Structure formats: C-alpha cells, structure tokens
Amino acid sequence: MTVGELKVTGMKAAGQKKLMLFSGRTHPELAEQVAEQLGIEVAPTKFQDFANGEIYVRYLESVRGCDAFVLQSHSEPINQSVMEQLIMVDALKRASAKRITVVTPFLGYARQDKKHLGREPISARLMTDLFRTAGANRLMSIDLHTDQIQGYFDGPVDHLFALPLLADYIKSRVSGLGATVVSPDAGRVRTADRWADRLGLPLAIIHKRRDPDVAHQVKVHEVVGDVEGRTCILVDDMIDTAGTIVKAADALVEQGASDVIAAATHGVLSGPAPERLQKSQISEVVITNSLPVAEERRFDKLTQLSIAPLLARAISEVFSDGSVTSLFEPK
C-alpha cells in the first residue's frame, strides 16, 4: 500500500473529508508522483494563457468542501509560476474549498528575506502575504532558505527537510571512506552542522571574502578544518549559478581533498550552472526533484532524488490532522 493511502481512503469512506491534489504547470511530473504515493489522481484543471500573458484557471470538477493541496514549485519563469499558483488558490476559495494548503517545494523569492540596504523590499514576506490574501490557510515547503520565513505567513507552516533523503544517499556513497562535511560559506554552517550530526562526520568551513580589487567577485581564502586526503561533501540548500560551490570545490582540492561531492535540495541550475558543474572538480552533484530539470540542462555528474514520498507523507499527516513533525523525529 502506498504512503498515506489507508488514511486518505479511510477518511473519504467515512464521509468526513475529501482530499484533492491540484498541480500547476511547472512540475506536473512531481505532482503525479505525489498522487501515486497517496493513491489518488491529480484533479483535472483547465489552464489557458491569453495573448497578453494573463493566466486563466478553471477546475473541471467540484471542489466544494474539499481539503485542497495546490502543488507548484516556483520554477523558471518564476513570476508566471507564482501568479499561476495564486490564481489557483483564489479559484479554490471562490469555489468553496474547505481548507487550502499551498505546497511549494521551492519557494520563490526566499533569498530576499531581509533588508541589506535601505529602500529594499522584503520580497519573501510579500510572497507569504500574497498567498494568505489569495485564500491559503496553510503553507508547506522544503528547506526554506532561512527559518525565519516561517514567521512571515499568518497561519501554519510545514517546513519539511530533505536532509534524511539526501544524507542516506550520500552515506551509501562514502561508506568506508574518510569523509568530511563542508559548508561552502559561513551562512550555511548551520545546515552543514545538521549534516555532520546526521552522518557522524567532522565539519569543515570555507572561509571566503570579497576580492577588494574586483567588484562583486568572491575570492576563497582558506579552508577551516581537516580535508586532506578525505572525501568532501559540500552541502547547501540550493545550487543556482554554481559559482560559489565550484570555487569551494577548487579550494578543497587545493587543500588536498581526494574527492568532492556536492549535495543540495534545490537544483535551480541557472545560466552557466550545468556546464560549470560538469567541468568542475566535483565528481557528483546530488539534488532532489523539488524543481524540474529540463533534459537539455542535465549533465553526466547529476543525480536527482525524488521528494514525492516526503511530500505525500506530509500531505497525509496534514489531511488526517496528524503530526508533520513526527516525520523528522529520530526512529
């Protein structure tokens, strides 16, 4: 029996609730995987783009009284994917869905979570406000860029973690080898520390500073920790253009690392990222399918793991008023 199937089917048979899963157009493959885990079908939805770029959404069956989960990862083009999900939520609210949970494996604008300079926006807060205004009762996401974003949404937030999935895979890769978990910069130390605890491995940190001679250029200065002759596991929440992580790998190899593996939850892989990673000192790049990766953006070193079981279990717990936190408690 698939994850959550017993709970979902049982609730529907008792006439208490009806779970419905809705998918936007950015990552329908993930939605289908989640639906299969839950033992249900993705609800049929009509999408249409008008000539001026406006988006039209209509559900093709009744949603009245349902417990709705709207899955959309904020992928490129990101503004279109965000707007589409907002419209989907509004349509559900106006069609009398009982409860609406926004499921965004990757939350757009999460890196704009605070003001660094005057006259800047806090776009992550704006995002949560928009979903609340559209009609969302709950927000579910995986590995938010910073924990504080949970406090931006005026309602329950289920912050899921891909660490168990990624770490179990990495453990199978480095078993029997001398390995070290490495944070690519000071800002990711807390994430790397969780990895080190999970794997029972030592921790190292890449210390980097801006190059005073080149504007906006990061120059890696030193590696803090023992990496010589060891397999280094570079960990981050996302890989975007891959500049930081590739330079970090170069620094590790210069310090005598025998191998470098990169692991991140979200593979944004913008612009030159695939080519940079393929040509880099990194032997394998491990990400989840929180975001779609087009066939032309894939490369030989890439490994993609499915988060569908994690999302399905979380959705099942929310639907049955269970505990999402229990998914991450030590067995």
N, C-alpha and C positions, 0 to 999 in steps of 0.2 A: 504493500500500500504506500502511496506517495506521501510526502510530508504534508501534514495538515488535512489530508483527505477525510479522515474519520471525523475530525472536528467540524469541518465545513459541511459535509454531507449530513451529519447529525443535527446541526443547527437548522439547516434548511428543512429537514424532515419534520422537525418539531414545530416548524412554522414561526420560530422566534425571530430569525434574521435571514437576510439573503445577502450573501457576499457576491459582489460583482467587481471584476477587474477590467479596467479600461486602459488602453495604450495609445499614446501619441505616435507620431510617425518617425521619431528619431531612432528608436531602437526596438522595433516590433519583435525581433528575434528574442530579446531578453524577456519581453512580456509573455511570449509563447512558452518559453522555458518555465517561467514562474507559474503560469496557468497549468502546465502539465504537472508540476510538483503539487499543486493544490487540487488537482483532479477536476478542474473546471475549464470553461472556454473563455477566451478574451471576448468581452462584449462587443457586438458589431457596432461600428461607428462610421458615419459618413464624414469625410473631410473634403473641403473644396477651397482652392485658392483663387480669389478674384484677380482680375487683370492688374489692379493697383497694389496687389500684395496682401490684401486683407484675407483673414482666415475664417472659414465657416465650418462649424461643427454641429452635427445632429446625431443623437443616439437612435438606433433603429429598433429598440425595444424599450419597454417601460423600465424606469429606474426608481419609481416611487417606493419609498420606504427602505431602499437597499442600503447596505454598508458598502460604500464605493471606495475603491482604491485606484487612483489615477497615476499610472506609471509613465514617467517621461524623464529621460536623462538629458540634461541640458548640453547638447552636443552642437557642433557647428552646422548650420548658422544659429548661434546661441540665442539671439534675440527672438528669432522665429520660434524656436522650440519652447522658450519661456512663455511667449504670448499664446502659443497654441495650448499649453497646459492651463494657463489662466482661463482661457475661453472654455476649455473642457470642464473646469471646476464650476464656472458660472452657469454653464448649461445644466450641470447636475443639480446645483442649488435651485435653479428655477424649475426643474422637473421633479422636485420634492424628494431627492435622495435624503435619507435619514442622517447619515454621517459621511463625511468626505475626508479621506486621507490622501494627501499629496505624497507620492512616492518619487523622490528624486535621488537616485543612486549617486549622481554627481550634481551638486547644487551650483548653478551658475552664479557668478559674481561673489563667491565665497571669499576670494582673496581680498576683496575690498571691504574688510570687516571693521576697520577703524580709520581715523583720520591721521595721516602722517604729516600733512601740511595744512595750512589754512585754506579755506574755501574749497575743500574736497568733500565729496559725498561719502556716506557710509552705505554703499550700494547693497551690501548683504542684508542690512536692516530693511531697506526698501523692498527687497525681494520678498522677505517674510511678510511684510505689511501688505504687499500686493496679493499674496495668496490668502491671507486672512480676510481681506476685503472681498476677494472673489467668492469666498464661501467655504474655505478649507477649515475643518475642525482640528486636523492633526497633520503633522509633518513627519516624514520618515526619510532618512538619508544615510549614506555610508561615508564614514571617515570625513567629516566636515573639516575644512581647512583649519579652523580653530574651534575649540569647545564653546567659546562664548556665544557663538551664533545660536546655540540652543535657547539662549535667553532672549533672542530677538523676536521669536514667534510667540504670540499671545495664545498659547494652547500647548497641548502635549507634543513633545518632540522625541521621536525614537531615533537615537543616534547609534547606528549599527557599526560594527567593526569587521573589517576583512582580515585582520591580523591572524586569527586562527587558520583560515583557509590558506593564506599566503605562507605563513610560518610552517605549517605542516608540509607544504610542498618543498620549501627551502630545506627543511630538516632532512627530508629524504635525499636531497641533492648533496648536502655537506656532511652527512653521517659518516663518522670515522675520520673526518678531515679536521685539521686545526682551523677554526673559523672565528671571525670577529664581526660583530655588527657595527656598522659605521653610519654616523649621521653626516649628511653632506654639508650641513651648516649648523650653526648654533640654534637656529629656530626649530630644528627638527629633533633636538636632543631628547625631548620627552617621548616622541614616537619611537626613536631608536632604543630608548631605555625599556620600553614595553617589549620590544622585540627581543632584547638581550635577556630580559626576565623569562620570557616565554621559551626561548631556546636554550637558556642556561649558558650563554656565551658572554665573553668580555665585550666591552664597548669602546669604540674609538670615535673621535670627532674631527672633522675637517674644519680647521680654523681659517677663515677667509676674510679678506679686506678689500675694499675698493682700491683700484690702482690709481694713485694720485695724478699720474701722468696721462691717463686715458679716461675720458668721461664715460660713465655708466659701464665701466669694464671691471669685472671681478677678477682678482688675482689671488689664487690659493697660495697661502704662505706655509702652512705646516699641518702635519697630522699629529693629533694628540692621542696616543695610545699605541699598543703593540700590534703592528700589521705585517711585519717582516716574515715572509715565508708562509703566510696564512691566506686562507680564502676569505675575502672581504665581502660582506653583504651590505650594500648601500641601500638604505631604506628611506622612503619618502611617501607623502600622501598622494602626490601626482607627479607625472613627468609631462611637461608641456613642450618647450622647445628643446629640452635635454641639454642645454648649455651647462648648467650647474653640475648635473650628475656626471657628464662626460669629463669635465675638468676635475671633478673629485676623483674619478677613476684614474685619471692620469697621475694625480698626486699620490694615490695609493700604490700604483705600480712603481713610481719613482722611489717610494719608500720601501720597496721590496715585496709587496703583496704578490702571492703566487697566482691568484685568480680574483676576479671581481664579478659579482653577480648583483644586478640591480633589481629591487622589488618595490612596487608602488601599487596602490589601489586603483588610481585613475590614470589611464593612458590617454592623455589629451593629444599628445603627439602632433603638435602644430608645426607647420612650416618645415624646417630642415631636420626635425627630430628623427624620423626613420633613418635617413642617410647618416646622420651624426652617430646614432647608436650602432648601426651596422658596422661603421668604420672604427668604432671606439675600442678601448681596451677591455670593455665589458664583454664577458663571454655569453651571458644570457640576461634578458630583460623579462621579468615576470610581472604581469599586471592582471587585473580582473576584467571582466566584460561589463563593468559599470558604464562604459562608453563604447559605442560601436567603433570598430577599426575597419575602414574600407579596405578592400582587397589590395588596392594599389598602395596603401600605406603600411602594409605588413612587410616584415623583413625576417630573414632566417633566424636571427637570435631571439625573436619574440615568442613568449609563451603566455597564453591568455587562459585564465581560470574562470569558471562560471560562479557568479554570486547568486544565481537563481535559487538554489536551496536555502540560502540565508534569508533572502527576501521573502520566500514562501513561508518559512517558519515564523518570521516576524509578523507577516500579514495574518497568519493563522492565530498567533497569540493575541494580536490586537482585536481580531474579529471575535474571538471567544472570551475576551476580557481577561486574558491570561497575563503572564509576565514576560515582557521582551527582555528584561534584564537577565532572566534565567538562562537565556541563550549564551551568555558570556560568563556565567559563573563556573568556577572550577568543578570538574566532574568528581 
